[in-house]
């Protein structure tokens, strides 16, 4: 793609990076075949190629974002299926990140939109606030139908629809601690507690810590860790996202210097994609660039790390597992085979649903902010999963778990919970009623 940025514009490192990305696009349109919003809506401007044109026009002319640009960029899930498909290597992820930051700085959204986004940014990254908000939301659930009828209030209706009926109690595994290995020590890792996951499903990290310590790995839950910054990063709130990144880099750097780390274990693939990008996000910060790059190099999805350990093969269990590969796992981190190989070796009958490359519609806060498109994608995903007639669904991202669970009665658990069970742990709570268990 030909570009016409001025030397003054290219003096801005963010613009210079975007210009290089734009020049790689050859208009081939391969991305349209795998883009969930284009497949759903059929609008060229809701495809990666269409958004690239909008971003180029906005940045090249040095103008503020307008309503049309915002509409189509907001509809992007950041699923990154286009990045996997693109034969030219267009770095769409960093291009759309720049566009969102530009929108946040130059466009004044309608009041209700600003309010919803401010609430999400002030609540979701903070576990205590999030837990309180979920408890208070039960009061508003009877009014969800009324909220659904008012377009400006639909995000609140979507929030209520996603609220779980029951919250698990807070886990002791969230507290800062060193969990010593059982038997001979084979490694030392830190684990990300996260923000939404320990509130919605603390059993995921509990299973991870149990499994790793049984395998001889010391697991550290560091003090001072915060949200990874992913949620606000995808809302264009760059300073808030970078603040979270710096805080976590400091925490993990202390652990590296204290006792060394073989890896930083992530059990939510959306967080993993962002943490692996800390080196890029903080590349222009001389105080953090090197430390952030080191942290990014150590970040590992739990399944990615488990492939480096020796896990004994298990006898077949006769349980059919539909594996949903989260977008942030398959497109963001390019981890496609490890989770399925681990599950198969653990004795599960693993099946791949059709259209596995398409997003389930969760995408951070997308199922709140763009609920209509999200619901259409969820319905499509659930149809494909249920066609497998699985006993259980496994995935590696809490957002996908919550999204898909609202559309099917098939139990859904994190991949590591099945692996923990197969290798000596307890049966996951959600599976105790399965006839095969």
C-alpha positions as CSV (number, residue, x, y, z in Angstrom):
1,X,0.0,0.0,0.0
2,X,1.4,3.4,-1.0
3,X,1.6,6.0,1.8
4,X,2.1,9.7,1.9
5,X,3.2,10.7,5.4
6,X,5.3,13.8,5.8
7,X,8.7,13.7,7.4
8,X,7.3,15.6,10.4
9,X,4.6,13.0,10.8
10,X,7.1,10.2,10.6
11,X,9.1,11.8,13.4
12,X,6.4,10.4,15.7
13,X,7.6,6.8,16.4
14,X,4.0,5.6,16.6
15,X,3.1,7.0,13.3
16,X,6.4,5.7,11.8
17,X,5.5,2.2,13.0
18,X,2.0,2.4,11.6
19,X,3.3,3.6,8.3
20,X,5.6,0.5,8.0
21,X,2.6,-1.7,8.8
22,X,0.4,0.0,6.2
23,X,3.0,-0.4,3.5
24,X,2.9,-4.2,3.9
25,X,-0.8,-4.4,3.0
26,X,-1.3,-5.5,-0.7
27,X,-5.1,-5.3,-0.7
28,X,-5.4,-9.1,-1.4
29,X,-8.5,-9.5,0.8
30,X,-7.5,-12.9,2.3
31,X,-8.3,-11.4,5.7
32,X,-12.0,-10.9,4.8
33,X,-12.5,-14.7,4.7
34,X,-11.6,-15.1,8.3
35,X,-12.7,-11.8,9.9
36,X,-15.7,-12.5,12.2
37,X,-17.3,-9.1,11.7
38,X,-17.0,-9.2,8.0
39,X,-18.4,-12.8,7.9
40,X,-21.3,-11.6,10.1
41,X,-22.1,-8.2,8.7
42,X,-20.8,-8.3,5.1
43,X,-19.5,-4.7,5.2
44,X,-16.1,-4.0,3.7
45,X,-15.5,-1.4,6.4
46,X,-16.0,-4.1,9.0
47,X,-13.1,-6.2,7.5
48,X,-9.4,-5.7,8.4
49,X,-8.8,-4.4,4.9
50,X,-11.6,-1.8,5.2
51,X,-10.4,-0.7,8.7
52,X,-6.8,-0.4,7.3
53,X,-8.1,2.1,4.7
54,X,-9.9,4.1,7.4
55,X,-6.9,4.1,9.7
56,X,-4.5,5.1,6.8
57,X,-6.8,8.0,5.9
58,X,-7.1,9.2,9.4
59,X,-3.4,9.1,10.3
60,X,-2.1,10.2,7.0
61,X,-4.3,13.4,7.0
62,X,-3.5,14.0,10.7
63,X,-7.1,14.4,11.6
64,X,-9.2,13.5,14.6
65,X,-11.2,10.3,14.5
66,X,-14.8,10.7,13.4
67,X,-18.0,8.7,14.0
68,X,-17.5,6.5,11.0
69,X,-14.0,5.5,11.9
70,X,-15.0,4.9,15.5
71,X,-18.0,2.8,14.6
72,X,-15.9,0.3,12.5
73,X,-12.8,0.2,14.8
74,X,-15.1,-0.4,17.8
75,X,-16.6,-3.4,15.9
76,X,-13.2,-5.0,15.6
77,X,-12.8,-7.9,18.1
78,X,-9.0,-7.8,18.0
79,X,-9.3,-11.6,17.5
80,X,-6.2,-11.4,15.1
81,X,-7.6,-14.1,12.8
82,X,-6.6,-11.7,10.0
83,X,-3.0,-11.8,11.2
84,X,-2.9,-15.6,11.0
85,X,-4.4,-15.4,7.5
86,X,-2.4,-12.5,6.0
87,X,0.2,-13.7,3.5
88,X,2.0,-10.3,3.6
89,X,2.7,-10.3,7.3
90,X,0.7,-7.1,8.1
91,X,1.0,-6.4,11.8
92,X,-2.7,-5.5,12.2
93,X,-2.6,-5.9,16.0
94,X,-0.2,-2.9,16.6
95,X,-1.9,-0.9,13.9
96,X,-5.4,-1.1,15.5
97,X,-3.8,-0.5,18.9
98,X,-2.5,2.8,17.6
99,X,-5.8,3.6,16.0
100,X,-7.6,3.0,19.3
101,X,-5.2,5.2,21.2
102,X,-5.7,7.9,18.6
103,X,-9.5,7.6,18.9
104,X,-9.2,7.9,22.7
105,X,-7.2,11.2,22.4
106,X,-9.1,12.9,19.6
107,X,-12.8,11.7,19.7
108,X,-15.4,12.7,22.2
109,X,-17.8,9.8,22.5
110,X,-21.5,10.2,23.4
111,X,-22.1,10.5,27.2
112,X,-23.5,7.0,27.8
113,X,-20.6,5.4,25.9
114,X,-18.1,7.4,27.9
115,X,-19.9,6.4,31.1
116,X,-19.9,2.7,30.3
117,X,-16.3,2.7,29.3
118,X,-15.3,4.6,32.4
119,X,-17.1,2.1,34.6
120,X,-15.5,-0.9,32.9
121,X,-12.0,0.7,33.2
122,X,-12.6,1.5,36.9
123,X,-14.1,-1.8,37.9
124,X,-12.9,-4.8,35.9
125,X,-9.1,-4.5,36.5
126,X,-9.6,-4.5,40.3
127,X,-10.8,-7.9,41.8
128,X,-12.3,-6.4,45.0
129,X,-14.3,-3.8,43.0
130,X,-15.3,-6.4,40.4
131,X,-16.6,-8.8,43.1
132,X,-18.7,-6.1,44.7
133,X,-20.0,-5.0,41.3
134,X,-21.1,-8.6,40.5
135,X,-22.9,-8.8,43.9
136,X,-24.7,-5.5,43.3
137,X,-25.6,-6.5,39.8
138,X,-28.0,-9.2,41.1
139,X,-30.3,-6.3,42.2
140,X,-30.5,-5.0,38.7
141,X,-31.1,-8.4,36.9
142,X,-34.9,-8.1,37.0
143,X,-34.6,-4.8,35.0
144,X,-32.4,-6.3,32.2
145,X,-35.3,-6.5,29.8
146,X,-36.0,-2.8,30.1
147,X,-32.4,-1.9,29.7
148,X,-32.2,-4.0,26.5
149,X,-34.9,-1.9,24.8
150,X,-32.9,1.3,25.1
151,X,-29.9,1.3,22.7
152,X,-27.8,3.5,25.0
153,X,-28.4,1.2,28.0
154,X,-27.8,-2.1,26.1
155,X,-24.3,-2.5,27.5
156,X,-25.8,-2.6,31.0
157,X,-28.2,-5.3,29.9
158,X,-25.3,-7.2,28.5
159,X,-23.4,-6.9,31.8
160,X,-26.4,-8.3,33.7
161,X,-26.8,-11.2,31.2
162,X,-23.1,-12.2,31.8
163,X,-23.3,-12.0,35.6
164,X,-23.0,-15.5,37.0
165,X,-25.8,-16.8,39.2
166,X,-23.3,-17.8,41.9
167,X,-19.9,-16.4,42.8
168,X,-17.3,-18.9,44.1
169,X,-15.7,-17.9,47.4
170,X,-12.4,-16.1,47.3
171,X,-9.5,-18.4,47.1
172,X,-6.5,-18.6,49.4
173,X,-4.3,-19.2,46.3
174,X,-4.8,-15.6,45.3
175,X,-2.8,-14.3,48.3
176,X,1.0,-13.7,47.8
177,X,2.8,-16.9,48.7
178,X,5.5,-19.4,47.7
179,X,4.0,-22.8,47.0
180,X,6.9,-25.3,47.4
181,X,7.3,-28.3,45.0
182,X,6.4,-31.8,46.1
183,X,9.5,-33.9,45.8
184,X,12.6,-33.0,43.8
185,X,12.5,-29.3,42.6
186,X,12.4,-29.1,38.8
187,X,11.8,-25.4,38.3
188,X,10.5,-22.1,39.7
189,X,7.8,-20.0,38.1
190,X,5.6,-17.0,39.0
191,X,1.9,-17.1,38.2
192,X,-0.4,-14.3,37.2
193,X,-3.4,-14.1,39.5
194,X,-5.2,-11.7,37.1
195,X,-8.2,-9.5,37.8
196,X,-11.5,-11.1,36.5
197,X,-10.4,-14.7,36.6
198,X,-9.8,-15.0,40.4
199,X,-13.3,-13.6,41.0
200,X,-15.1,-15.6,38.4
201,X,-13.3,-19.0,38.6
202,X,-10.4,-19.2,41.1
203,X,-10.4,-23.0,40.6
204,X,-8.3,-22.4,37.4
205,X,-5.2,-21.1,39.2
206,X,-5.8,-23.6,42.1
207,X,-5.6,-26.5,39.6
208,X,-2.5,-24.9,38.0
209,X,-0.7,-24.6,41.3
210,X,-1.6,-28.1,42.4
211,X,-0.5,-29.6,39.2
212,X,2.8,-27.7,39.0
213,X,3.8,-28.4,42.5
214,X,3.1,-32.1,42.1
215,X,5.4,-32.0,39.1
216,X,8.2,-30.5,41.2
217,X,7.8,-26.8,40.3
218,X,7.9,-24.1,42.9
219,X,5.1,-21.6,42.2
220,X,5.3,-18.0,43.4
221,X,2.3,-15.7,43.7
222,X,4.1,-12.4,43.8
223,X,3.0,-9.5,46.0
224,X,2.0,-6.3,44.3
225,X,0.8,-7.8,41.0
226,X,-1.9,-6.0,39.1
227,X,-4.2,-6.4,36.1
228,X,-2.1,-7.1,33.0
229,X,-3.6,-4.0,31.3
230,X,-5.3,-5.9,28.5
231,X,-8.8,-4.6,29.1
232,X,-7.9,-0.9,29.1
233,X,-5.3,-1.4,26.4
234,X,-8.0,-2.5,23.9
235,X,-10.1,0.5,24.9
236,X,-7.4,2.8,23.8
237,X,-6.5,3.9,27.4
238,X,-2.8,3.6,26.8
239,X,-1.5,5.4,29.9
240,X,-3.5,3.2,32.2
241,X,-2.4,0.1,30.3
242,X,1.2,1.1,30.4
243,X,0.9,1.8,34.1
244,X,-0.3,-1.7,34.7
245,X,2.5,-3.1,32.5
246,X,5.2,-1.2,34.4
247,X,3.8,-2.3,37.8
248,X,3.9,-6.0,36.8
249,X,7.3,-5.7,35.2
250,X,8.6,-4.3,38.5
251,X,7.0,-7.2,40.5
252,X,8.3,-9.9,38.2
253,X,11.7,-8.3,37.9
254,X,12.0,-8.5,41.7
255,X,11.2,-12.2,41.6
256,X,13.7,-12.8,38.8
257,X,16.4,-11.1,40.9
258,X,15.3,-12.8,44.1
259,X,15.3,-16.5,43.1
260,X,15.2,-16.6,39.3
261,X,12.2,-17.6,37.2
262,X,12.0,-20.2,34.5
263,X,8.7,-18.7,33.3
264,X,5.8,-16.4,34.2
265,X,2.8,-18.6,33.9
266,X,-0.4,-17.2,32.4
267,X,-3.7,-19.1,32.6
268,X,-5.8,-16.6,30.7
269,X,-4.7,-16.4,27.1
270,X,-6.0,-12.9,26.6
271,X,-3.6,-11.7,29.4
272,X,-0.8,-13.8,27.9
273,X,-1.0,-12.1,24.5
274,X,-0.7,-8.7,26.2
275,X,2.1,-9.7,28.6
276,X,4.1,-11.2,25.7
277,X,3.7,-7.7,24.1
278,X,5.1,-5.8,27.1
279,X,8.5,-5.5,25.3
280,X,6.8,-3.7,22.4
281,X,4.5,-1.6,24.5
282,X,7.3,-0.3,26.6
283,X,10.0,-0.2,23.9
284,X,10.2,3.6,24.0
285,X,10.6,3.8,27.8
286,X,14.3,3.7,28.6
287,X,13.7,2.8,32.2
288,X,11.5,-0.2,31.2
289,X,12.3,-1.3,27.7
290,X,14.9,-3.9,28.6
291,X,13.1,-5.2,31.7
292,X,9.8,-5.5,29.8
293,X,11.4,-7.4,27.0
294,X,12.8,-9.9,29.5
295,X,9.4,-10.3,31.1
296,X,7.8,-10.9,27.7
297,X,10.4,-13.6,26.9
298,X,9.5,-15.4,30.1
299,X,5.7,-15.2,29.7
300,X,4.3,-18.7,29.0
301,X,0.8,-20.0,28.7
302,X,0.3,-22.9,31.1
303,X,0.0,-25.4,28.3
304,X,3.1,-24.0,26.6
305,X,5.1,-24.5,29.8
306,X,3.7,-28.0,30.5
307,X,5.0,-29.2,27.2
308,X,8.5,-28.6,28.6
309,X,7.8,-31.1,31.5
310,X,7.4,-34.8,31.4
311,X,3.8,-35.8,32.0
312,X,3.0,-39.5,31.9
313,X,0.5,-40.7,29.3
314,X,-2.9,-41.7,30.7
315,X,-5.4,-44.4,29.8
316,X,-8.4,-43.3,27.7
317,X,-11.3,-42.0,29.8
318,X,-14.0,-42.1,27.2
319,X,-14.8,-38.4,27.7
320,X,-15.3,-36.4,24.6
321,X,-13.8,-32.9,24.9
322,X,-14.6,-30.2,22.4
323,X,-11.5,-27.9,22.4
324,X,-12.3,-24.3,21.8
325,X,-9.1,-22.5,20.8
326,X,-9.4,-18.9,22.1
327,X,-8.4,-16.3,19.5
328,X,-5.7,-14.9,21.8
329,X,-4.3,-18.4,22.0
330,X,-4.3,-19.5,18.4
331,X,-3.9,-16.1,16.7
332,X,-2.4,-13.9,19.3
333,X,0.2,-16.4,20.7
334,X,0.2,-19.0,17.9
335,X,-0.3,-21.8,20.3
336,X,-2.4,-24.3,18.4
337,X,-1.2,-27.9,19.1
338,X,0.1,-28.0,22.7
339,X,-3.3,-27.9,24.5
340,X,-4.8,-30.6,22.3
341,X,-1.7,-32.8,22.6
342,X,-1.7,-32.5,26.3
343,X,-5.4,-33.4,26.6
344,X,-5.0,-36.4,24.2
345,X,-2.0,-37.7,26.2
346,X,-4.1,-37.3,29.4
347,X,-6.6,-39.7,28.0
348,X,-9.3,-37.4,26.6
349,X,-11.0,-37.8,23.2
350,X,-10.4,-34.3,21.8
351,X,-12.5,-32.9,18.9
352,X,-12.1,-29.7,16.9
353,X,-15.4,-27.8,16.2
354,X,-15.9,-26.5,12.7
355,X,-14.9,-22.8,12.1
356,X,-12.5,-22.9,15.0
357,X,-10.8,-19.8,13.6
358,X,-13.9,-17.7,14.3
359,X,-14.2,-15.7,17.6
360,X,-16.8,-16.7,20.1
361,X,-17.6,-13.0,20.6
362,X,-16.2,-12.5,24.1
363,X,-13.1,-10.4,23.3
364,X,-12.6,-8.6,26.6
365,X,-15.4,-6.1,27.0
366,X,-16.7,-6.6,23.4
367,X,-19.6,-8.8,24.6
368,X,-20.7,-5.8,26.6
369,X,-20.0,-2.9,24.2
370,X,-21.1,-4.8,21.0
371,X,-23.6,-7.2,22.3
372,X,-25.6,-7.8,19.1
373,X,-22.6,-8.9,17.1
374,X,-21.2,-10.8,20.1
375,X,-24.5,-12.7,20.5
376,X,-24.5,-13.7,16.8
377,X,-20.9,-15.0,17.1
378,X,-21.7,-16.9,20.3
379,X,-24.7,-18.6,18.7
380,X,-22.6,-19.7,15.7
381,X,-19.8,-20.9,18.0
382,X,-22.2,-22.9,20.2
383,X,-23.8,-24.6,17.2
384,X,-20.5,-25.8,16.0
385,X,-19.4,-27.0,19.4
386,X,-22.7,-28.8,20.2
387,X,-22.5,-30.6,16.8
388,X,-19.5,-32.5,18.2
389,X,-21.8,-33.9,21.0
390,X,-19.1,-33.3,23.6
391,X,-19.3,-34.3,27.3
392,X,-17.3,-31.2,28.1
393,X,-15.8,-28.1,26.5
394,X,-12.2,-27.1,27.2
395,X,-10.5,-23.7,26.5
396,X,-7.7,-21.6,27.9
397,X,-9.4,-18.2,28.4
398,X,-11.8,-17.1,31.1
399,X,-13.6,-14.7,28.8
400,X,-14.4,-17.5,26.4
401,X,-15.6,-19.7,29.2
402,X,-18.0,-17.1,30.5
403,X,-19.3,-16.2,27.0
404,X,-19.9,-19.8,25.8
405,X,-21.4,-20.9,29.1
406,X,-24.3,-18.5,28.6
407,X,-25.2,-20.3,25.4
408,X,-25.0,-24.0,26.2
409,X,-25.7,-26.5,28.9
410,X,-22.5,-28.4,28.1
411,X,-20.0,-27.8,31.0
412,X,-17.0,-25.7,30.1
413,X,-13.7,-25.8,32.0
414,X,-10.2,-24.6,31.6
415,X,-7.8,-27.0,29.9
416,X,-5.5,-27.1,33.0
417,X,-8.4,-28.3,35.1
418,X,-8.7,-31.4,33.0
419,X,-5.0,-31.9,33.0
420,X,-4.8,-31.5,36.8
421,X,-7.6,-34.1,37.2
422,X,-5.9,-36.5,34.8
423,X,-2.6,-36.3,36.6
424,X,-3.8,-36.9,40.2
425,X,-6.0,-33.9,41.0
426,X,-9.6,-33.6,41.9
427,X,-12.5,-33.9,39.5
428,X,-13.4,-30.3,38.4
429,X,-16.5,-29.2,40.3
430,X,-18.5,-28.6,37.0
431,X,-17.9,-32.2,35.9
432,X,-18.9,-34.1,39.1
433,X,-22.3,-34.9,37.7
434,X,-21.0,-36.4,34.4
435,X,-22.0,-40.1,34.2
436,X,-18.5,-41.0,32.9
437,X,-16.8,-39.5,36.0
